[in-house]
Amino acid sequence: MLRFGGLGERITAAMNNNNRPTEAEKAKYFEIVKWAADRGMALTMHWGNDASVGQLLEIFERVNKETPIGNLRWSIAHLNDASEASLRRMKALGVGWTVQDAMYFGGDAYVQQAGAAAAKRVPPVETGKSIGVAIGGGTDAHRVASYNPFTSLQWFLDGKTVGGAAIRGPEETPSRLDALRFYTLGSAWFSFDEKKRGSLEVGKVADLAVLSKDYMTVPVDEVHTIESVLTMVGGKVVYSQDDAVQSRR
């Protein structure tokens, strides 16, 4: 199940969470990503805020002039406060955007730092969708957020932090179907798998979960309580709640 998916998300230590990289540091990063582009490799980059992401996009645009990257599925991870201008630059390059539920735990601090008005659009997935940026939903896993996909999905729908504060406004709140698509078919795009998985269609692999509650109709504040009763990967049952119950007895 493990396979190489390209470079990322912290290719050089100097560019990691560095809002003011030096010209030398940017030149080194360009050298590496240009090497990846020349070999047709996918790539993702961790970036925290929109105020400085222009430096990264300038490098991508420079690479693109020499070696087109539009078909390589490059992406930027996080960028919770992405501006419309940045998203349009990403769309022009064919660069996707992976968004997570880090604000579920970090949203209260973000409000204190950036203000309630800024928090209302974090992350601006509806703007990204309208522009046509490829969006993949996720969790960013154990270190900064819950790995539970249903915790993440509920956060996308209600914009409430772990402390119960509703910080995101309706303008950037996706529908249940769109949130699920970000998480499934949207994420499949980043690994060139959208024609093989990510939706239940004839000809695709049978990756599916039978859920304990109907995600589309359960009250939003109960989405996080949904569990898988049975999970299939490639048509093979890899988890059954009945078997799990039996093994605990």
C-alpha positions as CSV (number, residue, x, y, z in Angstrom):
1,M,0.0,0.0,0.0
2,L,3.0,2.3,0.4
3,R,4.3,4.0,-2.7
4,F,6.4,7.0,-3.6
5,G,4.3,10.1,-4.3
6,G,6.9,12.7,-5.1
7,L,8.8,15.3,-3.1
8,G,7.6,17.1,0.0
9,E,6.5,18.6,2.1
10,R,9.7,20.1,3.6
11,I,12.3,19.7,0.9
12,T,14.8,22.0,2.5
13,A,15.0,23.0,6.1
14,A,15.7,26.6,5.2
15,M,12.4,27.0,3.4
16,N,10.3,25.4,6.2
17,N,8.1,27.9,8.0
18,N,10.5,30.6,6.9
19,N,8.6,33.8,5.8
20,R,11.7,35.6,4.8
21,P,14.0,33.1,3.0
22,T,17.2,34.6,1.7
23,E,18.0,34.7,-2.0
24,A,20.5,31.9,-1.6
25,E,17.9,29.8,0.2
26,K,15.3,30.4,-2.5
27,A,17.9,29.6,-5.2
28,K,18.7,26.2,-3.6
29,Y,15.0,25.4,-3.4
30,F,14.6,26.4,-7.0
31,E,17.4,24.0,-8.0
32,I,15.7,21.1,-6.3
33,V,12.2,21.7,-7.6
34,K,13.5,22.3,-11.1
35,W,15.2,19.0,-10.8
36,A,11.9,17.4,-9.9
37,A,10.1,19.1,-12.7
38,D,12.6,18.0,-15.3
39,R,12.0,14.4,-14.2
40,G,8.2,14.7,-14.2
41,M,7.9,14.3,-10.4
42,A,5.0,15.4,-8.2
43,L,5.8,17.7,-5.4
44,T,4.1,19.3,-2.4
45,M,5.2,22.2,-0.2
46,H,4.2,23.1,3.4
47,W,3.3,26.7,3.7
48,G,1.7,28.5,6.6
49,N,0.4,31.9,5.5
50,D,-0.6,33.8,2.5
51,A,1.4,36.9,3.4
52,S,4.6,35.2,2.3
53,V,3.4,32.4,-0.1
54,G,4.2,34.7,-3.0
55,Q,7.8,33.8,-2.7
56,L,7.0,30.1,-3.2
57,L,4.7,30.8,-6.1
58,E,7.3,33.0,-7.8
59,I,9.7,30.0,-7.7
60,F,7.0,27.7,-9.1
61,E,6.2,30.3,-11.8
62,R,9.9,30.5,-12.7
63,V,10.2,26.7,-13.0
64,N,7.0,26.6,-15.1
65,K,8.5,29.0,-17.6
66,E,11.4,26.5,-18.2
67,T,9.6,23.2,-17.6
68,P,5.8,23.2,-17.6
69,I,4.4,21.8,-14.3
70,G,0.7,21.9,-15.1
71,N,0.4,18.1,-15.4
72,L,2.6,17.2,-12.5
73,R,0.0,17.7,-9.7
74,W,2.2,19.9,-7.6
75,S,0.5,21.2,-4.5
76,I,0.7,23.5,-1.5
77,A,-0.3,22.1,1.9
78,H,-2.1,24.1,4.6
79,L,-2.2,27.8,3.6
80,N,-5.3,28.3,5.7
81,D,-5.6,32.0,4.9
82,A,-5.1,31.7,1.1
83,S,-6.1,34.9,-0.7
84,E,-8.1,34.9,-3.9
85,A,-5.0,36.2,-5.7
86,S,-2.9,33.3,-4.5
87,L,-5.5,30.7,-5.4
88,R,-5.7,32.2,-8.9
89,R,-2.0,31.9,-9.3
90,M,-2.1,28.3,-8.1
91,K,-4.9,27.6,-10.6
92,A,-2.9,29.1,-13.5
93,L,0.0,26.8,-12.6
94,G,-2.1,23.7,-12.1
95,V,-1.0,23.6,-8.5
96,G,-3.5,21.9,-6.1
97,W,-4.2,22.7,-2.4
98,T,-4.4,20.3,0.5
99,V,-6.4,21.6,3.4
100,Q,-6.7,20.1,6.9
101,D,-8.5,20.4,10.2
102,A,-5.6,22.0,12.1
103,M,-7.9,25.0,12.9
104,Y,-10.1,22.6,14.9
105,F,-7.5,22.8,17.6
106,G,-5.7,26.0,16.6
107,G,-8.7,28.2,15.6
108,D,-9.1,29.9,18.9
109,A,-5.4,31.0,18.9
110,Y,-5.8,32.1,15.3
111,V,-8.8,34.4,16.2
112,Q,-6.6,36.0,18.9
113,Q,-3.8,36.4,16.4
114,A,-5.6,37.5,13.2
115,G,-9.0,38.6,14.4
116,A,-12.5,37.2,14.0
117,A,-13.0,38.7,10.6
118,A,-10.0,36.8,9.1
119,A,-11.0,33.6,10.8
120,K,-14.4,33.6,9.1
121,R,-12.8,32.6,5.8
122,V,-10.3,30.0,7.1
123,P,-9.7,28.0,4.9
124,P,-11.5,29.6,1.9
125,V,-12.5,26.3,0.2
126,E,-15.6,27.8,-1.5
127,T,-13.4,30.5,-3.1
128,G,-10.9,27.8,-4.1
129,K,-13.7,25.6,-5.6
130,S,-15.2,28.5,-7.6
131,I,-11.8,29.3,-9.0
132,G,-11.3,25.7,-9.9
133,V,-8.3,24.9,-7.7
134,A,-7.9,21.1,-7.1
135,I,-8.7,20.7,-3.3
136,G,-8.0,17.7,-1.2
137,G,-9.2,17.4,2.4
138,G,-7.3,15.7,5.2
139,T,-6.3,15.8,8.8
140,D,-2.6,16.4,9.0
141,A,-2.7,13.5,11.4
142,H,-1.5,13.1,15.0
143,R,0.8,16.0,15.7
144,V,-1.5,19.0,15.1
145,A,-5.0,17.5,14.6
146,S,-7.2,14.5,15.1
147,Y,-6.6,11.8,12.5
148,N,-10.4,10.9,12.6
149,P,-11.9,11.8,9.2
150,F,-15.3,12.4,10.7
151,T,-13.9,15.0,13.2
152,S,-12.4,16.7,10.2
153,L,-15.6,16.5,8.2
154,Q,-17.6,18.0,11.0
155,W,-15.2,20.8,11.4
156,F,-15.5,21.6,7.7
157,L,-19.3,21.7,8.1
158,D,-19.7,23.7,11.3
159,G,-16.4,25.6,11.6
160,K,-16.3,25.0,15.3
161,T,-13.1,24.7,17.2
162,V,-12.5,22.0,19.9
163,G,-13.6,24.7,22.4
164,G,-16.9,25.1,20.7
165,A,-16.3,28.5,19.1
166,A,-17.8,28.8,15.6
167,I,-15.2,30.8,13.8
168,R,-15.8,30.2,10.0
169,G,-18.6,32.0,8.2
170,P,-21.2,30.6,5.8
171,E,-19.4,32.0,2.8
172,E,-16.6,29.5,3.1
173,T,-18.5,26.6,4.5
174,P,-18.9,23.7,2.0
175,S,-22.0,21.6,1.6
176,R,-21.8,18.1,3.0
177,L,-21.3,16.6,-0.4
178,D,-18.5,19.1,-1.3
179,A,-16.7,18.4,2.0
180,L,-16.9,14.6,1.3
181,R,-15.7,15.2,-2.3
182,F,-12.7,17.2,-1.0
183,Y,-11.9,14.3,1.2
184,T,-12.4,11.5,-1.3
185,L,-12.3,12.3,-5.0
186,G,-10.5,15.5,-4.4
187,S,-7.7,13.8,-2.5
188,A,-7.4,11.1,-5.2
189,W,-6.4,13.8,-7.7
190,F,-3.1,14.4,-5.9
191,S,-1.9,10.8,-6.5
192,F,-3.2,10.6,-10.1
193,D,-5.9,8.2,-8.8
194,E,-9.2,10.0,-9.6
195,K,-10.0,7.6,-12.4
196,K,-9.4,4.6,-10.1
197,R,-10.7,5.6,-6.7
198,G,-12.4,8.4,-4.7
199,S,-16.0,7.7,-5.8
200,L,-18.2,4.6,-6.2
201,E,-18.4,4.1,-9.9
202,V,-18.3,1.1,-12.3
203,G,-14.7,0.4,-13.2
204,K,-13.2,1.8,-10.1
205,V,-11.7,-0.2,-7.2
206,A,-14.2,-1.1,-4.4
207,D,-12.9,1.2,-1.7
208,L,-15.8,1.9,0.6
209,A,-17.0,2.1,4.2
210,V,-20.4,1.1,5.6
211,L,-21.1,3.8,8.2
212,S,-22.8,3.7,11.6
213,K,-24.9,6.8,10.7
214,D,-25.9,8.5,7.4
215,Y,-23.3,11.2,6.9
216,M,-25.7,13.1,4.6
217,T,-28.6,13.4,7.1
218,V,-27.3,13.0,10.6
219,P,-27.3,16.3,12.6
220,V,-24.0,18.1,11.9
221,D,-23.0,18.1,15.5
222,E,-23.1,14.3,15.4
223,V,-20.9,13.8,12.3
224,H,-17.8,13.3,14.5
225,T,-19.5,10.3,16.1
226,I,-19.8,8.3,12.9
227,E,-17.7,5.1,12.7
228,S,-17.1,2.5,10.1
229,V,-19.1,-0.7,10.6
230,L,-17.3,-2.4,7.7
231,T,-14.4,-1.2,5.6
232,M,-13.4,-2.5,2.1
233,V,-10.2,-1.8,0.2
234,G,-10.0,-2.9,-3.4
235,G,-13.0,-5.1,-2.8
236,K,-11.5,-6.9,0.2
237,V,-13.0,-6.6,3.7
238,V,-10.2,-5.2,5.9
239,Y,-12.3,-4.3,8.9
240,S,-15.6,-5.5,10.3
241,Q,-17.0,-4.2,13.6
242,D,-18.5,-7.6,14.3
243,D,-15.0,-9.2,14.1
244,A,-13.6,-6.4,16.3
245,V,-16.3,-7.0,18.9
246,Q,-15.6,-10.7,18.9
247,S,-11.9,-10.2,19.2
248,R,-12.4,-8.1,22.4
249,R,-14.4,-10.8,24.1
